[in-house]
Amino acid sequence: MWRQRVKIKGGPYRTLGLGLYPDVSLANAKEEARKNYLLARKGIDPKGWVDQPPPLFSKVADDVYRFDCIDWGESQAAVVGSLLKKHILPELGDKHVDDITTRDIQNVMARIWKVIPTSARIVLRYIEKIFDQAVMDNHIDENPVNSSLRRVLGNNRREVQHYPSVPYHLVGQAMSKIRERPLPFYSTKLCMLFVILTACRHGEARRMRWSELKWREIESSTDWNDGNWDEVDWEELKGGSTKKVVWMVPSDNIKTTVSHRIPVSTEAVKILIEAYEMRHLRDSELVFPAMKSGEVMEAQSLSEFCRRLNLGGTPHGFRSSFRSWCADAEVPFDVAEIALTHKLSAVVRAYLRSDLLEIRVELMERWSEYVHGKLPDGWKWSPGNEEFVKQIEVLTNLLGDLRGDMRKLTAMLEAAEARAMAAEKRAEVAEARGAQMEVELRELRDSRDPGQLTLAL
């Protein structure tokens, strides 16, 4: 496409489309460009946008952000909003979208590309998304975030650094240190203990509400998958009850944006009861609220808590401790991954449609016994419900058969593709030979009597 960029006298720059090549010749494009140039020198916008100029970048960014927040969780919206205010809007917010060039974006990214690589990649992707919206709204003709910019910025990925974790045989000692912490830190202390015992993400625990905790009397295996769970009666729970407590994590409070159920072990229930008894100190719907504000506890509160106690790991690192223990205790892979709310592969999810809640209840009880020193040495996973073990074995065998069938199908497709390529090659050879025979026939044919020699196929 022929394009022209002109500066309107007393106004902004404009990028104008002059037509598609070769429908529009170079001469016609030059003539159209000359007319636009003369209009621009007089202060007339060739596109007629003098009265309605393209919006500011901040306006488009705000529209895109508000639309995205509908599907985002609270934490994701906060992260992107902070990056917008800190790195994007100060430089680009007051400019019209059609005035921003690739060089402007490069200047913004150059300051953060190597310093905060992960956040910088998020910033660049979001700038690109904002300009995509501007293109969709016909404010600009093309997105200035292009392949040339990415090549100039280069690669900024660093080596992955894992969260420090406490070896699982020392988790019990870490919990003892946490329990010895004075009372004023009760919310942080209880939240940290709950995170260790449930192996959940600490962000989920910090945002957990009392209404998300449910319970029921379990009489058979089918009761685990029944959706009618009751609100927890805390007075009855404190008096002792055989009902099982499950934390129903909503979709907006989890990294995978998919609701999840986390079984609460007996020791973890004691922590919840202790938090409930402290509820009068800070009346809040949050189970572990911040002590001063009563709002969601800051993420660095737990990290700083672990650092002050010199635990040797971070809140997220205790998930690694749990996973390592599962591996050494021979816990089935799928059970351990679901307990950590990790996404399984698409093929596994297609067949394994249960969250294995019943078997995870026993798993979390054994983990709680281990960190409290109640589990025998050398203990290996041996679930009480053999039916679940058989189901996992059947699924494992089924997946193995499926992988074998996929390998056979892939081999068949490769063989068919090879045969098709061979047939195509033979056709090309035959076509070339036919053309050569026609040339030889023309050379042999007597020009005085063209009809005396014919080619019979």
Secondary structure, DSSP 8 states (H G I E B T S, - for coil): -EEEEEE-TTS-EEEEEEE-TTTS-HHHHHHHHHHHHHHHHTT--TTS-SSS---BHHHHHHHHHHHHTTTS-HHHHHHHHHHIIIIIHHHHTTSBGGG--HHHHHHHHHTTTTTSHHHHHHHHHHHHHHHHHHHHTTS-SS-S--HHHHHHH--------------GGGHHHHHHHHHTS-GGGHHHHHHHHHHHHHT--HHHHHT-BGGGEEEE---SGGGGG-S--EE--HHHHHT----EEEEEE-GGGSTTSS-EEEE--HHHHHHHHHHHHTGGGS--SBSSB-TTTSSB--HHHHHHHHHHTT-SS-TTHHHHHHHHHHHHTT--HHHHHHHTT----HHHHHH-----HHHHHHHHHHHHHHHTT-S-TT-----S-HHHHHHHHHHHHHHHHHHHHHHHHHHHHHHHHHHHHHHHHHHHHHHHHHHHHHHHHHHHS-TT-GGG-----
